Amino acid sequence: MAVPVITRRGPEPVFPPFEYSDLLNEASFGDWRDALVKDGYTVIKGAVSRERALAAREEAFQWLEDFPLGFKRDDPSTFKNEHLPNHMKGGMIHGYGIAHEQWLWNLRTEPGVIDAFAKVWGTRDLVVSFDSAAVMLPNRTDVVDKGRWEHIDQSPSRRGLYCVQGILNLNDCGPEDGGLMILKGSAPIIEEFFNTIGREETRTWGPVDFYSFTDDQHQWFHDHGCEWVKVCCEPGDLILWDSRAMHYNVRPTGQRDRTCAYICMAPAKLLSNEDRQKRKVAFDQYLGTTHVPFASLHLRAHTPGIRADTGLPDPLDTGIPRYPRVATDTVLKLSGIAAY
Ligand SMILES: [Fe+2]
């Protein structure tokens, strides 16, 4: 079954010019940015040390165990909805104020992570998404697979680069360990694709910066030489991808968990005053955002997620982090609250 999307036809939206739209036009950097241009993604080895990444994985598991639901990282019989906080697609967690847990913020402020985004954008004055984490446990028997959900996280009506997304990988991630699927080579030809089919159709579950592809459209990319790659990497590696690259994720089929943090940074100067005000609300109220850190903030008051096992709102989902982040200078700057 495909991901339910709202399809709508209408006039093409017009977006204002974007300062960085041409940034990844040429693969002439002589470093990993060239792969980002040509393939639409790259893996930065050891952005964080293996030890640090594996320690963060343990923190993620501790966070899961600290819910009074009986989950034990060493007991596969507890790898079930009834023992876990709410999650989607087998392990992506969005409730519980997780975006503002200290352990997740510690990963956003890792120097190697900031260095990578600084190299992409040419500035260290960055703002970060209040995004989430995933713990996809192996051998789940109670997760309904809803099929492929290939998409891009950018409106077809934006031209050029708009966003670079990131996954900080926290466990060994081989071919059977789940993770990110990227349609290699799709980002550089996405504009040609939409020039061919037009931009009148919206195919999204909500956000403007999203487009879900039909099977026919998918074939166009294969006919133009693109191929699916399951990105394999080690603990501490940072995957960066252009939001124009078609992607989705897969659950583990082997014996290892797929654990990672979603981190996306962009130049802080892209924030409007309204964006800054909204981000302060999100920061103060522990709300999450989408991956675009500087715009399109759709904030809404926290409501407890619906539990898959009971069908009822989760009383444990208060929206308050268990260990809320300390508002250091770096945290406030990356949040878009303090000026650089
Ligand atoms: Fe995505």
py3Dmol code that shows the C-alpha trace and the ligand (Angstrom):
import py3Dmol

protein = """\
ATOM      1  CA  MET A   1       0.000   0.000   0.000  1.00  0.00           C
ATOM      2  CA  ALA A   2       1.352   3.397  -0.914  1.00  0.00           C
ATOM      3  CA  VAL A   3       1.609   6.256   1.564  1.00  0.00           C
ATOM      4  CA  PRO A   4      -1.666   8.191   1.474  1.00  0.00           C
ATOM      5  CA  VAL A   5      -1.069  11.489  -0.255  1.00  0.00           C
ATOM      6  CA  ILE A   6      -3.320  14.399  -1.076  1.00  0.00           C
ATOM      7  CA  THR A   7      -3.275  14.892  -4.816  1.00  0.00           C
ATOM      8  CA  ARG A   8      -4.427  18.217  -6.083  1.00  0.00           C
ATOM      9  CA  ARG A   9      -4.053  20.086  -9.341  1.00  0.00           C
ATOM     10  CA  GLY A  10      -3.811  23.825  -9.472  1.00  0.00           C
ATOM     11  CA  PRO A  11      -1.646  26.724 -10.488  1.00  0.00           C
ATOM     12  CA  GLU A  12       2.032  26.367  -9.713  1.00  0.00           C
ATOM     13  CA  PRO A  13       3.045  28.170  -6.511  1.00  0.00           C
ATOM     14  CA  VAL A  14       5.650  30.877  -6.945  1.00  0.00           C
ATOM     15  CA  PHE A  15       8.459  31.073  -4.412  1.00  0.00           C
ATOM     16  CA  PRO A  16      10.832  33.996  -3.897  1.00  0.00           C
ATOM     17  CA  PRO A  17      14.393  33.638  -5.225  1.00  0.00           C
ATOM     18  CA  PHE A  18      16.655  31.630  -2.922  1.00  0.00           C
ATOM     19  CA  GLU A  19      20.180  32.886  -2.288  1.00  0.00           C
ATOM     20  CA  TYR A  20      21.798  29.451  -2.329  1.00  0.00           C
ATOM     21  CA  SER A  21      19.869  27.879  -5.209  1.00  0.00           C
ATOM     22  CA  ASP A  22      22.993  27.480  -7.393  1.00  0.00           C
ATOM     23  CA  LEU A  23      25.298  26.271  -4.606  1.00  0.00           C
ATOM     24  CA  LEU A  24      25.398  22.616  -5.707  1.00  0.00           C
ATOM     25  CA  ASN A  25      25.267  23.119  -9.470  1.00  0.00           C
ATOM     26  CA  GLU A  26      28.880  22.124 -10.197  1.00  0.00           C
ATOM     27  CA  ALA A  27      30.847  19.139  -8.874  1.00  0.00           C
ATOM     28  CA  SER A  28      34.070  21.126  -8.690  1.00  0.00           C
ATOM     29  CA  PHE A  29      34.799  21.225  -4.961  1.00  0.00           C
ATOM     30  CA  GLY A  30      37.359  18.414  -4.883  1.00  0.00           C
ATOM     31  CA  ASP A  31      35.860  16.886  -1.732  1.00  0.00           C
ATOM     32  CA  TRP A  32      32.736  15.086  -0.532  1.00  0.00           C
ATOM     33  CA  ARG A  33      30.547  17.930  -1.766  1.00  0.00           C
ATOM     34  CA  ASP A  34      31.103  16.627  -5.293  1.00  0.00           C
ATOM     35  CA  ALA A  35      29.206  13.426  -4.427  1.00  0.00           C
ATOM     36  CA  LEU A  36      26.429  15.572  -2.986  1.00  0.00           C
ATOM     37  CA  VAL A  37      26.206  17.300  -6.376  1.00  0.00           C
ATOM     38  CA  LYS A  38      26.479  14.230  -8.640  1.00  0.00           C
ATOM     39  CA  ASP A  39      24.754  11.552  -6.573  1.00  0.00           C
ATOM     40  CA  GLY A  40      22.484  13.709  -4.423  1.00  0.00           C
ATOM     41  CA  TYR A  41      23.998  12.313  -1.224  1.00  0.00           C
ATOM     42  CA  THR A  42      27.297  11.739   0.552  1.00  0.00           C
ATOM     43  CA  VAL A  43      28.601   9.985   3.648  1.00  0.00           C
ATOM     44  CA  ILE A  44      31.017  11.905   5.865  1.00  0.00           C
ATOM     45  CA  LYS A  45      33.057   9.288   7.666  1.00  0.00           C
ATOM     46  CA  GLY A  46      33.614   9.753  11.386  1.00  0.00           C
ATOM     47  CA  ALA A  47      31.839  13.094  11.795  1.00  0.00           C
ATOM     48  CA  VAL A  48      31.506  11.841  15.354  1.00  0.00           C
ATOM     49  CA  SER A  49      33.739   9.161  16.861  1.00  0.00           C
ATOM     50  CA  ARG A  50      32.490   5.574  16.859  1.00  0.00           C
ATOM     51  CA  GLU A  51      32.611   5.521  20.664  1.00  0.00           C
ATOM     52  CA  ARG A  52      30.592   8.717  20.969  1.00  0.00           C
ATOM     53  CA  ALA A  53      27.998   7.473  18.479  1.00  0.00           C
ATOM     54  CA  LEU A  54      27.590   4.116  20.211  1.00  0.00           C
ATOM     55  CA  ALA A  55      27.295   5.900  23.570  1.00  0.00           C
ATOM     56  CA  ALA A  56      24.500   8.039  22.073  1.00  0.00           C
ATOM     57  CA  ARG A  57      22.795   4.842  20.902  1.00  0.00           C
ATOM     58  CA  GLU A  58      22.876   3.626  24.511  1.00  0.00           C
ATOM     59  CA  GLU A  59      21.321   6.938  25.588  1.00  0.00           C
ATOM     60  CA  ALA A  60      18.535   6.398  23.058  1.00  0.00           C
ATOM     61  CA  PHE A  61      17.897   2.927  24.449  1.00  0.00           C
ATOM     62  CA  GLN A  62      17.979   4.274  28.020  1.00  0.00           C
ATOM     63  CA  TRP A  63      15.383   6.846  26.981  1.00  0.00           C
ATOM     64  CA  LEU A  64      13.186   3.988  25.721  1.00  0.00           C
ATOM     65  CA  GLU A  65      13.749   1.884  28.840  1.00  0.00           C
ATOM     66  CA  ASP A  66      12.863   4.765  31.153  1.00  0.00           C
ATOM     67  CA  PHE A  67       9.257   4.699  29.975  1.00  0.00           C
ATOM     68  CA  PRO A  68       7.272   2.499  32.407  1.00  0.00           C
ATOM     69  CA  LEU A  69       6.282   0.186  29.555  1.00  0.00           C
ATOM     70  CA  GLY A  70       8.625  -2.747  30.156  1.00  0.00           C
ATOM     71  CA  PHE A  71      10.979  -2.270  27.210  1.00  0.00           C
ATOM     72  CA  LYS A  72      14.386  -3.902  27.731  1.00  0.00           C
ATOM     73  CA  ARG A  73      17.112  -3.470  25.133  1.00  0.00           C
ATOM     74  CA  ASP A  74      18.384  -7.018  25.794  1.00  0.00           C
ATOM     75  CA  ASP A  75      14.970  -8.704  25.646  1.00  0.00           C
ATOM     76  CA  PRO A  76      13.621  -9.029  22.064  1.00  0.00           C
ATOM     77  CA  SER A  77      10.245 -10.149  23.438  1.00  0.00           C
ATOM     78  CA  THR A  78       9.744  -6.492  24.459  1.00  0.00           C
ATOM     79  CA  PHE A  79      10.306  -5.183  20.921  1.00  0.00           C
ATOM     80  CA  LYS A  80       6.575  -4.497  20.576  1.00  0.00           C
ATOM     81  CA  ASN A  81       4.257  -1.506  20.455  1.00  0.00           C
ATOM     82  CA  GLU A  82       2.913  -2.219  23.939  1.00  0.00           C
ATOM     83  CA  HIS A  83       6.398  -1.787  25.425  1.00  0.00           C
ATOM     84  CA  LEU A  84       7.429   1.247  23.394  1.00  0.00           C
ATOM     85  CA  PRO A  85       6.513   4.919  23.107  1.00  0.00           C
ATOM     86  CA  ASN A  86       4.596   5.937  19.994  1.00  0.00           C
ATOM     87  CA  HIS A  87       6.538   5.804  16.762  1.00  0.00           C
ATOM     88  CA  MET A  88       5.952   5.613  13.022  1.00  0.00           C
ATOM     89  CA  LYS A  89       7.431   3.463  10.258  1.00  0.00           C
ATOM     90  CA  GLY A  90       8.854   0.993  12.756  1.00  0.00           C
ATOM     91  CA  GLY A  91      10.821   3.438  14.879  1.00  0.00           C
ATOM     92  CA  MET A  92      10.699   7.135  13.962  1.00  0.00           C
ATOM     93  CA  ILE A  93       9.743   8.990  17.159  1.00  0.00           C
ATOM     94  CA  HIS A  94       8.175  12.437  17.165  1.00  0.00           C
ATOM     95  CA  GLY A  95       6.251  12.913  20.421  1.00  0.00           C
ATOM     96  CA  TYR A  96       7.282  13.216  24.068  1.00  0.00           C
ATOM     97  CA  GLY A  97       9.277  16.415  23.483  1.00  0.00           C
ATOM     98  CA  ILE A  98      12.086  14.214  22.133  1.00  0.00           C
ATOM     99  CA  ALA A  99      13.315  17.019  19.864  1.00  0.00           C
ATOM    100  CA  HIS A 100      14.528  18.848  22.970  1.00  0.00           C
ATOM    101  CA  GLU A 101      16.036  15.985  24.969  1.00  0.00           C
ATOM    102  CA  GLN A 102      19.582  16.782  26.056  1.00  0.00           C
ATOM    103  CA  TRP A 103      21.019  13.611  24.497  1.00  0.00           C
ATOM    104  CA  LEU A 104      19.675  14.598  21.098  1.00  0.00           C
ATOM    105  CA  TRP A 105      20.848  18.201  21.427  1.00  0.00           C
ATOM    106  CA  ASN A 106      24.319  16.921  22.354  1.00  0.00           C
ATOM    107  CA  LEU A 107      24.503  15.350  18.885  1.00  0.00           C
ATOM    108  CA  ARG A 108      23.417  18.576  17.168  1.00  0.00           C
ATOM    109  CA  THR A 109      26.248  20.456  18.856  1.00  0.00           C
ATOM    110  CA  GLU A 110      28.962  17.927  17.968  1.00  0.00           C
ATOM    111  CA  PRO A 111      31.790  19.868  16.254  1.00  0.00           C
ATOM    112  CA  GLY A 112      32.060  17.356  13.392  1.00  0.00           C
ATOM    113  CA  VAL A 113      28.365  17.743  12.593  1.00  0.00           C
ATOM    114  CA  ILE A 114      28.528  21.539  12.632  1.00  0.00           C
ATOM    115  CA  ASP A 115      31.741  21.427  10.541  1.00  0.00           C
ATOM    116  CA  ALA A 116      30.014  19.392   7.827  1.00  0.00           C
ATOM    117  CA  PHE A 117      27.066  21.758   7.439  1.00  0.00           C
ATOM    118  CA  ALA A 118      29.417  24.760   7.667  1.00  0.00           C
ATOM    119  CA  LYS A 119      31.344  23.370   4.706  1.00  0.00           C
ATOM    120  CA  VAL A 120      28.181  22.940   2.643  1.00  0.00           C
ATOM    121  CA  TRP A 121      26.855  26.440   3.282  1.00  0.00           C
ATOM    122  CA  GLY A 122      30.127  28.357   3.620  1.00  0.00           C
ATOM    123  CA  THR A 123      29.275  29.733   7.057  1.00  0.00           C
ATOM    124  CA  ARG A 124      29.429  28.581  10.670  1.00  0.00           C
ATOM    125  CA  ASP A 125      26.469  30.769  11.590  1.00  0.00           C
ATOM    126  CA  LEU A 126      23.893  28.009  11.357  1.00  0.00           C
ATOM    127  CA  VAL A 127      20.446  27.179  12.602  1.00  0.00           C
ATOM    128  CA  VAL A 128      19.314  23.575  13.238  1.00  0.00           C
ATOM    129  CA  SER A 129      16.002  21.781  12.822  1.00  0.00           C
ATOM    130  CA  PHE A 130      14.181  20.584  15.936  1.00  0.00           C
ATOM    131  CA  ASP A 131      13.966  17.152  14.437  1.00  0.00           C
ATOM    132  CA  SER A 132      13.758  13.689  15.896  1.00  0.00           C
ATOM    133  CA  ALA A 133      15.438  10.316  16.160  1.00  0.00           C
ATOM    134  CA  ALA A 134      14.728   6.757  15.088  1.00  0.00           C
ATOM    135  CA  VAL A 135      15.250   3.445  16.807  1.00  0.00           C
ATOM    136  CA  MET A 136      14.138   0.731  14.409  1.00  0.00           C
ATOM    137  CA  LEU A 137      14.340  -2.524  16.313  1.00  0.00           C
ATOM    138  CA  PRO A 138      15.000  -5.792  14.493  1.00  0.00           C
ATOM    139  CA  ASN A 139      12.580  -8.713  14.252  1.00  0.00           C
ATOM    140  CA  ARG A 140       9.457  -6.646  14.835  1.00  0.00           C
ATOM    141  CA  THR A 141       6.335  -8.736  14.224  1.00  0.00           C
ATOM    142  CA  ASP A 142       3.749  -6.071  14.984  1.00  0.00           C
ATOM    143  CA  VAL A 143       4.700  -3.388  12.468  1.00  0.00           C
ATOM    144  CA  VAL A 144       2.506  -3.111   9.400  1.00  0.00           C
ATOM    145  CA  ASP A 145       4.674  -2.382   6.379  1.00  0.00           C
ATOM    146  CA  LYS A 146       2.921   0.343   4.399  1.00  0.00           C
ATOM    147  CA  GLY A 147       5.153  -0.114   1.389  1.00  0.00           C
ATOM    148  CA  ARG A 148       7.420   2.244  -0.451  1.00  0.00           C
ATOM    149  CA  TRP A 149       7.136   5.932   0.199  1.00  0.00           C
ATOM    150  CA  GLU A 150       9.639   7.453  -2.188  1.00  0.00           C
ATOM    151  CA  HIS A 151       9.574  11.218  -2.003  1.00  0.00           C
ATOM    152  CA  ILE A 152      11.537  14.409  -2.141  1.00  0.00           C
ATOM    153  CA  ASP A 153      11.382  16.950   0.678  1.00  0.00           C
ATOM    154  CA  GLN A 154      11.213  19.970  -1.594  1.00  0.00           C
ATOM    155  CA  SER A 155       8.379  21.523  -3.526  1.00  0.00           C
ATOM    156  CA  PRO A 156       8.600  20.820  -7.278  1.00  0.00           C
ATOM    157  CA  SER A 157       8.119  24.547  -7.727  1.00  0.00           C
ATOM    158  CA  ARG A 158      11.350  25.524  -6.032  1.00  0.00           C
ATOM    159  CA  ARG A 159      14.241  25.702  -8.465  1.00  0.00           C
ATOM    160  CA  GLY A 160      17.730  24.657  -7.401  1.00  0.00           C
ATOM    161  CA  LEU A 161      19.076  23.823  -3.967  1.00  0.00           C
ATOM    162  CA  TYR A 162      16.897  24.586  -0.979  1.00  0.00           C
ATOM    163  CA  CYS A 163      17.773  22.199   1.834  1.00  0.00           C
ATOM    164  CA  VAL A 164      20.432  19.643   2.808  1.00  0.00           C
ATOM    165  CA  GLN A 165      19.203  16.974   5.199  1.00  0.00           C
ATOM    166  CA  GLY A 166      21.293  14.903   7.557  1.00  0.00           C
ATOM    167  CA  ILE A 167      21.260  11.614   9.423  1.00  0.00           C
ATOM    168  CA  LEU A 168      23.829  11.005  12.140  1.00  0.00           C
ATOM    169  CA  ASN A 169      24.194   7.242  12.198  1.00  0.00           C
ATOM    170  CA  LEU A 170      24.524   5.649  15.650  1.00  0.00           C
ATOM    171  CA  ASN A 171      24.959   1.937  14.896  1.00  0.00           C
ATOM    172  CA  ASP A 172      26.651  -0.282  12.346  1.00  0.00           C
ATOM    173  CA  CYS A 173      24.442  -0.086   9.274  1.00  0.00           C
ATOM    174  CA  GLY A 174      24.982  -2.766   6.649  1.00  0.00           C
ATOM    175  CA  PRO A 175      22.764  -4.003   3.814  1.00  0.00           C
ATOM    176  CA  GLU A 176      20.302  -5.776   6.163  1.00  0.00           C
ATOM    177  CA  ASP A 177      20.246  -3.187   8.920  1.00  0.00           C
ATOM    178  CA  GLY A 178      17.629  -0.825   7.545  1.00  0.00           C
ATOM    179  CA  GLY A 179      18.246   2.835   6.932  1.00  0.00           C
ATOM    180  CA  LEU A 180      18.168   5.388   4.167  1.00  0.00           C
ATOM    181  CA  MET A 181      17.365   4.487   0.572  1.00  0.00           C
ATOM    182  CA  ILE A 182      18.465   7.097  -1.971  1.00  0.00           C
ATOM    183  CA  LEU A 183      17.739   7.171  -5.683  1.00  0.00           C
ATOM    184  CA  LYS A 184      21.295   7.944  -6.740  1.00  0.00           C
ATOM    185  CA  GLY A 185      21.453  10.568  -9.460  1.00  0.00           C
ATOM    186  CA  SER A 186      17.861  11.771  -9.042  1.00  0.00           C
ATOM    187  CA  ALA A 187      18.675  15.172  -7.515  1.00  0.00           C
ATOM    188  CA  PRO A 188      20.576  16.550 -10.538  1.00  0.00           C
ATOM    189  CA  ILE A 189      17.741  15.697 -12.947  1.00  0.00           C
ATOM    190  CA  ILE A 190      14.759  16.549 -10.763  1.00  0.00           C
ATOM    191  CA  GLU A 191      14.279  19.892 -12.506  1.00  0.00           C
ATOM    192  CA  GLU A 192      14.302  18.208 -15.918  1.00  0.00           C
ATOM    193  CA  PHE A 193      11.715  15.761 -14.605  1.00  0.00           C
ATOM    194  CA  PHE A 194       9.322  18.452 -13.452  1.00  0.00           C
ATOM    195  CA  ASN A 195       9.951  20.455 -16.613  1.00  0.00           C
ATOM    196  CA  THR A 196       8.715  17.345 -18.441  1.00  0.00           C
ATOM    197  CA  ILE A 197       5.635  16.465 -16.392  1.00  0.00           C
ATOM    198  CA  GLY A 198       4.693  19.928 -15.156  1.00  0.00           C
ATOM    199  CA  ARG A 199       4.241  21.296 -11.676  1.00  0.00           C
ATOM    200  CA  GLU A 200       0.467  21.614 -11.395  1.00  0.00           C
ATOM    201  CA  GLU A 201       0.021  18.483  -9.294  1.00  0.00           C
ATOM    202  CA  THR A 202       0.596  18.421  -5.555  1.00  0.00           C
ATOM    203  CA  ARG A 203       1.288  15.005  -4.042  1.00  0.00           C
ATOM    204  CA  THR A 204       1.853  15.412  -0.333  1.00  0.00           C
ATOM    205  CA  TRP A 205       0.546  14.303   3.080  1.00  0.00           C
ATOM    206  CA  GLY A 206       0.730  17.955   4.131  1.00  0.00           C
ATOM    207  CA  PRO A 207       3.903  20.037   3.817  1.00  0.00           C
ATOM    208  CA  VAL A 208       4.545  22.185   0.763  1.00  0.00           C
ATOM    209  CA  ASP A 209       8.132  20.901   0.638  1.00  0.00           C
ATOM    210  CA  PHE A 210       7.238  17.325  -0.197  1.00  0.00           C
ATOM    211  CA  TYR A 211       6.361  15.382  -3.321  1.00  0.00           C
ATOM    212  CA  SER A 212       5.440  11.690  -3.512  1.00  0.00           C
ATOM    213  CA  PHE A 213       6.059   9.831  -6.785  1.00  0.00           C
ATOM    214  CA  THR A 214       3.838   7.453  -8.715  1.00  0.00           C
ATOM    215  CA  ASP A 215       5.220   4.234 -10.227  1.00  0.00           C
ATOM    216  CA  ASP A 216       5.116   5.722 -13.743  1.00  0.00           C
ATOM    217  CA  GLN A 217       7.104   8.723 -12.620  1.00  0.00           C
ATOM    218  CA  HIS A 218       9.538   6.451 -10.841  1.00  0.00           C
ATOM    219  CA  GLN A 219      10.224   4.642 -14.117  1.00  0.00           C
ATOM    220  CA  TRP A 220      11.273   7.929 -15.740  1.00  0.00           C
ATOM    221  CA  PHE A 221      14.202   8.153 -13.320  1.00  0.00           C
ATOM    222  CA  HIS A 222      15.270   4.565 -13.994  1.00  0.00           C
ATOM    223  CA  ASP A 223      15.100   5.284 -17.707  1.00  0.00           C
ATOM    224  CA  HIS A 224      17.476   8.170 -17.060  1.00  0.00           C
ATOM    225  CA  GLY A 225      20.058   5.973 -15.329  1.00  0.00           C
ATOM    226  CA  CYS A 226      19.184   6.415 -11.662  1.00  0.00           C
ATOM    227  CA  GLU A 227      19.522   3.492  -9.278  1.00  0.00           C
ATOM    228  CA  TRP A 228      18.449   2.840  -5.704  1.00  0.00           C
ATOM    229  CA  VAL A 229      21.215   2.685  -3.124  1.00  0.00           C
ATOM    230  CA  LYS A 230      20.788   1.505   0.442  1.00  0.00           C
ATOM    231  CA  VAL A 231      23.237   3.778   2.263  1.00  0.00           C
ATOM    232  CA  CYS A 232      25.530   1.676   4.467  1.00  0.00           C
ATOM    233  CA  CYS A 233      27.720   3.328   7.079  1.00  0.00           C
ATOM    234  CA  GLU A 234      29.305   3.061  10.482  1.00  0.00           C
ATOM    235  CA  PRO A 235      28.523   4.592  13.880  1.00  0.00           C
ATOM    236  CA  GLY A 236      29.453   8.272  13.810  1.00  0.00           C
ATOM    237  CA  ASP A 237      29.104   8.672  10.046  1.00  0.00           C
ATOM    238  CA  LEU A 238      26.956  11.560   8.882  1.00  0.00           C
ATOM    239  CA  ILE A 239      24.794  11.088   5.790  1.00  0.00           C
ATOM    240  CA  LEU A 240      23.945  14.316   3.999  1.00  0.00           C
ATOM    241  CA  TRP A 241      21.497  14.460   1.143  1.00  0.00           C
ATOM    242  CA  ASP A 242      19.995  17.108  -1.084  1.00  0.00           C
ATOM    243  CA  SER A 243      16.245  17.374  -0.422  1.00  0.00           C
ATOM    244  CA  ARG A 244      15.801  17.029  -4.195  1.00  0.00           C
ATOM    245  CA  ALA A 245      17.092  13.429  -4.053  1.00  0.00           C
ATOM    246  CA  MET A 246      14.311  10.839  -4.050  1.00  0.00           C
ATOM    247  CA  HIS A 247      14.484   8.843  -0.817  1.00  0.00           C
ATOM    248  CA  TYR A 248      12.704   6.799   1.836  1.00  0.00           C
ATOM    249  CA  ASN A 249      13.766   4.477   4.612  1.00  0.00           C
ATOM    250  CA  VAL A 250      13.595   0.752   5.237  1.00  0.00           C
ATOM    251  CA  ARG A 251      13.363  -1.238   8.435  1.00  0.00           C
ATOM    252  CA  PRO A 252      16.051  -3.743   9.455  1.00  0.00           C
ATOM    253  CA  THR A 253      15.717  -7.255   8.089  1.00  0.00           C
ATOM    254  CA  GLY A 254      18.776  -8.515   9.982  1.00  0.00           C
ATOM    255  CA  GLN A 255      19.576  -8.705  13.682  1.00  0.00           C
ATOM    256  CA  ARG A 256      20.761  -5.135  14.376  1.00  0.00           C
ATOM    257  CA  ASP A 257      18.757  -2.059  15.307  1.00  0.00           C
ATOM    258  CA  ARG A 258      18.903   0.987  13.104  1.00  0.00           C
ATOM    259  CA  THR A 259      19.426   3.968  15.427  1.00  0.00           C
ATOM    260  CA  CYS A 260      20.032   7.498  14.204  1.00  0.00           C
ATOM    261  CA  ALA A 261      19.364  11.196  14.718  1.00  0.00           C
ATOM    262  CA  TYR A 262      17.908  13.499  12.050  1.00  0.00           C
ATOM    263  CA  ILE A 263      19.881  16.745  11.927  1.00  0.00           C
ATOM    264  CA  CYS A 264      19.512  19.492   9.363  1.00  0.00           C
ATOM    265  CA  MET A 265      21.306  22.842   9.417  1.00  0.00           C
ATOM    266  CA  ALA A 266      21.187  25.920   7.213  1.00  0.00           C
ATOM    267  CA  PRO A 267      22.490  29.494   7.384  1.00  0.00           C
ATOM    268  CA  ALA A 268      20.913  31.411  10.274  1.00  0.00           C
ATOM    269  CA  LYS A 269      20.671  34.529   8.127  1.00  0.00           C
ATOM    270  CA  LEU A 270      17.845  32.860   6.179  1.00  0.00           C
ATOM    271  CA  LEU A 271      15.558  33.229   9.205  1.00  0.00           C
ATOM    272  CA  SER A 272      12.966  35.970   8.954  1.00  0.00           C
ATOM    273  CA  ASN A 273      11.882  37.753  12.130  1.00  0.00           C
ATOM    274  CA  GLU A 274       8.696  35.703  12.054  1.00  0.00           C
ATOM    275  CA  ASP A 275      10.729  32.486  11.726  1.00  0.00           C
ATOM    276  CA  ARG A 276      12.808  33.498  14.748  1.00  0.00           C
ATOM    277  CA  GLN A 277       9.719  34.193  16.811  1.00  0.00           C
ATOM    278  CA  LYS A 278       8.187  30.862  15.857  1.00  0.00           C
ATOM    279  CA  ARG A 279      11.382  29.021  16.665  1.00  0.00           C
ATOM    280  CA  LYS A 280      11.470  30.644  20.099  1.00  0.00           C
ATOM    281  CA  VAL A 281       7.928  29.378  20.709  1.00  0.00           C
ATOM    282  CA  ALA A 282       8.995  25.909  19.548  1.00  0.00           C
ATOM    283  CA  PHE A 283      12.081  26.031  21.754  1.00  0.00           C
ATOM    284  CA  ASP A 284      10.215  27.191  24.858  1.00  0.00           C
ATOM    285  CA  GLN A 285       7.359  24.709  24.358  1.00  0.00           C
ATOM    286  CA  TYR A 286       9.578  21.779  23.289  1.00  0.00           C
ATOM    287  CA  LEU A 287       7.890  21.520  19.897  1.00  0.00           C
ATOM    288  CA  GLY A 288       9.422  19.789  16.890  1.00  0.00           C
ATOM    289  CA  THR A 289       9.796  21.215  13.412  1.00  0.00           C
ATOM    290  CA  THR A 290      10.220  19.775   9.941  1.00  0.00           C
ATOM    291  CA  HIS A 291      13.701  19.328   8.510  1.00  0.00           C
ATOM    292  CA  VAL A 292      13.859  22.836   6.968  1.00  0.00           C
ATOM    293  CA  PRO A 293      15.309  24.818   9.873  1.00  0.00           C
ATOM    294  CA  PHE A 294      14.667  28.329   8.612  1.00  0.00           C
ATOM    295  CA  ALA A 295      11.162  28.424   7.182  1.00  0.00           C
ATOM    296  CA  SER A 296       7.806  26.728   6.753  1.00  0.00           C
ATOM    297  CA  LEU A 297       7.393  26.269  10.481  1.00  0.00           C
ATOM    298  CA  HIS A 298       4.002  24.702  11.101  1.00  0.00           C
ATOM    299  CA  LEU A 299       3.737  24.942  14.862  1.00  0.00           C
ATOM    300  CA  ARG A 300       0.798  23.563  16.739  1.00  0.00           C
ATOM    301  CA  ALA A 301       0.214  22.912  20.419  1.00  0.00           C
ATOM    302  CA  HIS A 302       1.330  19.501  21.590  1.00  0.00           C
ATOM    303  CA  THR A 303      -1.309  16.771  21.703  1.00  0.00           C
ATOM    304  CA  PRO A 304      -0.528  13.264  22.961  1.00  0.00           C
ATOM    305  CA  GLY A 305       0.025  10.737  20.196  1.00  0.00           C
ATOM    306  CA  ILE A 306      -2.399   7.844  19.710  1.00  0.00           C
ATOM    307  CA  ARG A 307      -1.024   4.521  20.869  1.00  0.00           C
ATOM    308  CA  ALA A 308      -1.000   1.695  18.322  1.00  0.00           C
ATOM    309  CA  ASP A 309      -1.783  -0.914  20.997  1.00  0.00           C
ATOM    310  CA  THR A 310      -4.733   0.815  22.697  1.00  0.00           C
ATOM    311  CA  GLY A 311      -5.983   3.275  20.082  1.00  0.00           C
ATOM    312  CA  LEU A 312      -6.034   5.918  22.831  1.00  0.00           C
ATOM    313  CA  PRO A 313      -3.962   9.054  23.486  1.00  0.00           C
ATOM    314  CA  ASP A 314      -0.772   8.161  25.321  1.00  0.00           C
ATOM    315  CA  PRO A 315      -0.879   9.631  28.866  1.00  0.00           C
ATOM    316  CA  LEU A 316       2.928   9.367  28.930  1.00  0.00           C
ATOM    317  CA  ASP A 317       3.191  11.755  25.982  1.00  0.00           C
ATOM    318  CA  THR A 318       3.158  15.028  27.898  1.00  0.00           C
ATOM    319  CA  GLY A 319       5.327  16.770  25.321  1.00  0.00           C
ATOM    320  CA  ILE A 320       7.870  17.561  28.042  1.00  0.00           C
ATOM    321  CA  PRO A 321      11.366  16.081  27.592  1.00  0.00           C
ATOM    322  CA  ARG A 322      12.605  13.924  30.438  1.00  0.00           C
ATOM    323  CA  TYR A 323      15.918  15.793  30.487  1.00  0.00           C
ATOM    324  CA  PRO A 324      15.305  19.127  28.701  1.00  0.00           C
ATOM    325  CA  ARG A 325      18.305  20.652  26.968  1.00  0.00           C
ATOM    326  CA  VAL A 326      20.333  23.261  28.786  1.00  0.00           C
ATOM    327  CA  ALA A 327      20.080  26.588  26.962  1.00  0.00           C
ATOM    328  CA  THR A 328      23.782  27.172  26.336  1.00  0.00           C
ATOM    329  CA  ASP A 329      25.028  29.891  24.031  1.00  0.00           C
ATOM    330  CA  THR A 330      25.595  27.356  21.243  1.00  0.00           C
ATOM    331  CA  VAL A 331      22.133  25.851  21.726  1.00  0.00           C
ATOM    332  CA  LEU A 332      20.476  29.281  21.632  1.00  0.00           C
ATOM    333  CA  LYS A 333      22.377  30.279  18.491  1.00  0.00           C
ATOM    334  CA  LEU A 334      21.604  27.009  16.710  1.00  0.00           C
ATOM    335  CA  SER A 335      17.979  27.486  17.713  1.00  0.00           C
ATOM    336  CA  GLY A 336      17.800  30.853  15.998  1.00  0.00           C
ATOM    337  CA  ILE A 337      17.062  32.617  19.289  1.00  0.00           C
ATOM    338  CA  ALA A 338      20.437  34.223  20.023  1.00  0.00           C
ATOM    339  CA  ALA A 339      22.230  36.205  17.321  1.00  0.00           C
ATOM    340  CA  TYR A 340      25.661  35.206  16.059  1.00  0.00           C
TER     341      TYR A 340
END
"""
ligand_1 = """\
1
LIG
Fe 12.236 12.650 3.608
"""
view = py3Dmol.view(width=600, height=400)
view.addModel(protein, "pdb")
view.setStyle({"model": 0}, {"cartoon": {"style": "trace"}})
view.addModel(ligand_1, "xyz")
view.setStyle({"model": 1}, {"stick": {}})
view.zoomTo()
view.show()
